[in-house]
Amino acid sequence: MRIIVFTGKGGVGKTSVAAATALRSAQLGYRTVVMSTDLAHSLADSLDVPLGPEPTPVVPNLWAQETDVYHNLETHWGTIKDWLEALMAWRGMDKLVADEMAVLPGMDELANLLWINRHRDSGNYDVAIVDAAPTGETLRLLSFPHVLGWWMERLFPLQRKAMGMARPLLRSFVDIPLPSDEVYASVAKLFGQLEELHRMMIDPGTSSIRLVFNAERMVVNEAQRTYLYLNLFQYPCDLAVCNRVIPAEVNDPFFAAWKEIQAKHLELASEAFRPLPLKQIPFFNDQVVGLSMLERMAEALHPDGEDPTQVFFRGQAHTIEPRDGGYRMTIMLPGSVKGDVSLRRVGDELFVKVGHYRRTIMLPRPLVRLEPGRAKLDDGVLQMQFSRANAEGVSQWKETKAPARR
């Protein structure tokens, strides 16, 4: 099953782009399900049809759903949730409040994303398109199985066995609700589901993450930072989509300044996401609601019947890996020639110049705190070292402080 996930800052039109892509996919004959995992759903509004927590038929080959947090938690985490509720009630918490507090941070989105597993296992769909929450943090949660793998493989079985032996003794001294074997079994099952989901999401042959943004500086910066984090966690990105671009034929003086601003930030985005393909969707003269408008958007995004389920880009434009007590950032600069490398940092922005080639990169937080060091260009690959204490090679950096914010 092909998996395509759309993410981006809230309000950029991500839901509309996901729905339009799903509609085109269905029209090409793929059995397609589009699902919203955002807690503030708008997929039903975009399609202009009522939706529920289970897939609902929309048109031939297209189903849509707006996942429900409590429906998912009862399905996937019911035993764990019941134990947490009992534990909080034991502490004197009101039952209604305990029910809410048992939904730990991140549990709701993870439970929503587990629908991807169910759709794949069902065999009912060829393509699953996900309108994700407006942040790349959702995808970072999927790295938990990798981080917790050592604990689950080594300590979790010992803890479960120890609790099984100590539970009868402890119950004679305290009346606290202790996790049962069913709770531990649910934790193990959940971990297995998340591990399988993570494997699917980092497989470039199965999944693609697509970034949706508008041609505005703050939005482009956030999209680029999300792109770096996705590369950091090895999620395959294959397309960037700039939505609501004012068409060239619009000559109203009111939009003249906006067109200049958008052109400037489109150029910035082109540099930021290179070599990732960048597609544009125009600002339509009507709201994108309903199937007819979604079809217009699909044609603008994928003209002449282009298949949206294809992989538009393979590989990673950036890689960040631990090296020599810090991190090494590798950036693909296809077509660049070996020569002087000029690097300048302003706050969390890194300006790269190789000959006439210029590029602006938003640094992720772990690198902002480190000392930039040696940089080397070889065969179109730029490597930069960031360390906690690295005086060697610092002279080739031109670093300035970010201007104070008022």
C-alpha positions, 0 to 999 in steps of 0.5 A, a space after each residue: 500500500 502506497 502511503 503519502 503524508 502531507 504536513 505543514 504549518 496550520 492554515 497553509 491549505 494542507 487539508 485541501 491539497 491532501 483531499 485533491 491528491 486523493 481525488 486524483 488518485 481515485 480517478 486514476 483507478 487506485 482504491 484510495 483512503 484519505 484520513 485526517 489525523 489532525 485533532 481539529 478536523 477539516 477534511 469533511 469541510 474540504 470534501 463537503 461530505 459528512 465523515 466519521 471515525 470509520 472510512 466513508 465512501 465519497 466517490 468511486 475508489 475514494 473513502 475518507 475518514 476523520 479519526 476519533 481520539 477516544 474511538 482509537 484509544 479504546 481500540 488500541 490502548 483500552 487496557 492501558 487507558 483503563 489502568 491509568 484511569 484506575 491509578 488516577 482515581 486511586 489518587 482521588 481524581 474525579 472520574 471524568 478528569 481521570 478519563 481525560 488525563 489518561 490520554 497522555 501527550 502524543 497518545 492521541 496522534 499515535 493512535 490516529 496514525 495506527 490506522 495506517 497499519 489497519 488499512 494496510 493489513 485490511 488489503 482494501 486500499 492501494 493508497 493511503 493519504 494522510 492529512 497529518 497534524 500541522 507539525 512535523 513533531 507527529 512524525 518524530 513521535 514515530 521514532 520512539 520505537 527505535 529509542 525505546 527498543 533497548 528498554 523493550 528488549 532488555 528491561 521490559 521483560 524483566 520488569 514484567 516478570 518481577 511485577 508478576 512475582 511481586 504483585 500478590 505480596 504488594 497487594 497485601 500491603 497497599 491498595 494501589 492499582 498495579 499493572 496486570 499481565 493484560 496491561 503489559 501485554 497491551 504495551 508490548 502489542 502497542 510497541 510492536 504496532 508502532 515499530 511496524 508503522 515506523 518501518 513503513 514510514 521510513 521505507 522510501 519505496 512505500 511512504 512519502 512525506 510532502 511539505 505544504 507551505 505558503 510563499 511567506 517568510 515565516 512559513 517557508 522557514 518553518 517548512 524548511 526546519 520541518 524538512 531538516 527534522 524529517 531528514 534527521 529521522 530518515 523520513 523520505 520527502 519527495 515533494 514540496 508544494 507551495 499553495 496560494 500563489 497569486 497568478 501572473 495574470 492578476 494585474 490588480 495594483 492591490 496584489 502587486 506588492 504581494 506578488 513581489 513578496 511571493 516571488 522573493 520567498 518562492 526563490 528562497 523556497 527553491 533554494 531551501 528545498 533543492 534538490 526536492 521538486 517544488 510545485 505551485 498551486 495558484 490562489 483560486 478565485 473561489 474557496 477550495 470546498 467540494 469535489 469540483 474545486 478539489 478537481 481544479 486544485 488536483 489539475 493545477 498540482 498534477 496537470 495532464 493526468 499526472 499520477 500523484 502516487 509516483 515517487 517524485 524524488 529519491 534520496 535525502 538532500 540533508 543528513 545529520 549524524 553524530 560524529 567526533 563528539 558533535 554532529 556532521 551535516 551533509 548537504 547535496 549540492 549537485 552541479 557545484 564545483 570544488 572551490 572556496 566555501 563561504 559559510 555565515 551563520 545568523 542565529 539559527 540561519 546558515 548561509 552557504 556560498 560555493 562560488 556563485 551558488 548560494 543557499 540558506 538553511 534553517 539549522 535544527 536546535 541541536 546544531 544551533 547550540 554547537 560550535 561550527 567547524 571545518 567545511 569541505 566540498 567534494 563531488 557535489 557533497 558539502 560536509 560541515 562539522 558542528 562540535 561543542 569545542 572546536 577551534 580548528 577551522 572556525 576562521 573560515 566561518 563568518 558568524 554574526 549574531 541574530 538581530 534583537 527581536 522587539 
